[in-house]
Amino acid sequence: MTTLDAVALDGEVAVFTFDHPPVNALAQPVRARLLAAIEALDADPGVRAIVLIGHGRNFVAGADVREFDRPPLPPYLPDVLARVEACGKPVVAALAGSTLGGGAETALASHYRCAAGDLQLGFPEVSLGLLPGAGGTVRLPRLAGWQASLELMTSGKPIGIDRAIDLGIVDRRVDGDLRSGAVAWARELARAGTPPRRVLELPVPASRPAQFEEFLRVLPATARRLPAPPRIVEALASAAMLPADAALARARALFLECLASTESRALRHLFFAERGAVPDAGLARPVGQAAVLGAGTMGSGIAISLASGGIPVTLIEAKQEALDAGLARVKSAIDSAERKGRLDAAEAAAARGRVQGSLTLAAVAGADLVIEAVYENMAVKREVFGRLGQLARSGAVLATNTSTLDVDAIAAASGRPADVVGMHFFSPANVMRLVEVVRGRESSREALATAHAVTKRIGKIAIPVGNAFGFVGNRMLYAYGREKELMLLEGAKPESIDRALVDFGMAMGPNAVGDLAGLDIGWQVRKEWKEKPDDPRFYRASDLLAELGRFGQKTGRGFYRYDGPGGERTPDPEVSELIRAEAERLGVRQRSVEPGEVVTRCILALVNEGARILEEGIAASPADIDVIWCNGYGFPRHRGGPMFYADTIGLGPAVEAIRELAKLHGARDWTPAGLLVTLAGEGATFGSWQAGREGARDGNGGRQA
Ligand code: 3H9
């Protein structure tokens, strides 16, 4: 009788369990166990069929991404899966939950597949800059056809059980206990003498050679420029044209090319950076009820996030009309999530049931967490926090959503500053995943841990930041914006700046973003900003347009015009003329500014400010800055964030370029940060610096800004 790690016998059926917390990733020991098990079970006369199943909620969430930064270790997944497929006894994969990447490929190498109703099957490799590298590109089309394979693998989006059955990927659904259902089916197959059905032996579906090129052409231009999507299409085209062995070898070679690419390294860096542990997780206070003050766009967005994430919330406003409008926004967003299938009917009903409104601040008394999202004005916030300090129950965490004001000054007004933190959500709060969790001078570890835990619980990414003007994201935004504003005065057109940065990969150009957010918003902030740089050119173009009532999209004019029939964005020559006259007044000589200069100045300004923020301890790590910029400001993910990008160009060349810029534009804006100079001098990178500090930090409760 077989006695093996991870194998249990159920009569003549052997059950192999993937048991590798947290998500059963296919790390080397798991691959070795699976290979040993299949070989032994294939040879064991007492075993007539094999079931593969995952421990816990998931089957297998893929290859172990942590191994990708090291030399590959045998046994390699493609070889292990080839051995599974070659097994002489029926192998039934029992799928549930996350069945992703290498996990989905394991399912395809099995002979039969059944699944539980919560199946999420997909090929997310593309979001890591990779392609399915363990035979998926050759096996999947033999079950699901070319079009579905192209779509599943280039989108990375998982599918549920119904679609998996429709596509022929899953053979049957198991209601009730998955293990028993799979074992019963395996026994049935064995007793009926049903032979293994090997996917690689199924006929190759017909294809047109042009089909792959056509698919590539309609992919978004951004995807076409990345390494993975065109290689996924090429691997599938090879599977259509070459014998299986040659197609498998081609896919493997393409996978290794992707693995070595900077883009994949960048995406893997973000994958882990976005999954940092909750600092002081054990200290988080339970949150059974929340309250949000202010039912404007931000407040209702936060309420939607809390309710959808399972936390009952009271939305509080002073006036009935504003409260009704806020509650209507919440309802409409939940309805829309239901229509789009992001919440099922029961989840949507539960989310709606978790939101109630109130016109009295006293309603905060029942809340464990209060998030303030009232008007961005210190006097107003201090008044609100003074009352919250009295009304909120003892132990409740009081969070301000301010994006620019001093959290310590707000905290002091509450009379209980240890309970106060900042939770800086980004707009629209129900869509954007980023929250900067701001540590005030007196914020307690418990209050911070609670803010982090709640953010994670509602599916968002919490990044710890220190309390300084603009925290991390907006402070860096000012450095980035400073340069684009100077280049506007120097003669660059708004649309040329935007085009250069969009070509670099930014989701939107900064001038288009300004128009979308409203140029009046930043103008107001700068009016109240006491330590604003003493430079008449600082944000002069934006302020000039705001002074002229050109607030952006909401007034039909800003850096662009929006007054055409469809309200679309069109360049406005009048703007360049207004800025030219202003430049003349300020004595700025206009010239032609090339796209390369736009990118260099804007991105190096980010890098330099990021390095200063690290020196000052406002951010805990370069990776945190990368997560903030990729999730809050549309920095291209395939470049890994500004600090990772700096590592890829080299810190030495970055410092040299900054010194060159200092010669041309002055040392005030272009003195290289001390940390940057030190690391460049040591031949180090932000990545190596972070790795060196991580050991010391692990001992004291995770990341702390
Ligand atoms: C692949 O398969 C390539 C093959 O084609 C070819 C090979 C030759 N590896 O997200 P969570 C960790 S490429 C290692 O917070 P959730 C994660 O770091 C892979 N670790 O949970 C975190 O650790 P910690 C294709 C992994 O419930 C913990 O698990 N597969 C992996 O919100 C919990 O993660 C993917 O791309 C992994 N593959 O979501 C799937 N996955 O607790 C990637 C997770 O220490 N994973 N971890 O911070 C996911 O999409 C989500 O994690 C999942 C769970 C949906 C599974």
Boltz pocket constraint, residues with backbone or C-beta under 6 A from the ligand:
constraints:
  - pocket:
      binder: B
      contacts: [[A, 22], [A, 23], [A, 25], [A, 61], [A, 62], [A, 63], [A, 64], [A, 65], [A, 66], [A, 77], [A, 78], [A, 98], [A, 100], [A, 101], [A, 102], [A, 103], [A, 105], [A, 124], [A, 125], [A, 128], [A, 130], [A, 131], [A, 132], [A, 133], [A, 134], [A, 271], [A, 272], [A, 275], [A, 276], [A, 277]]
      max_distance: 6.0
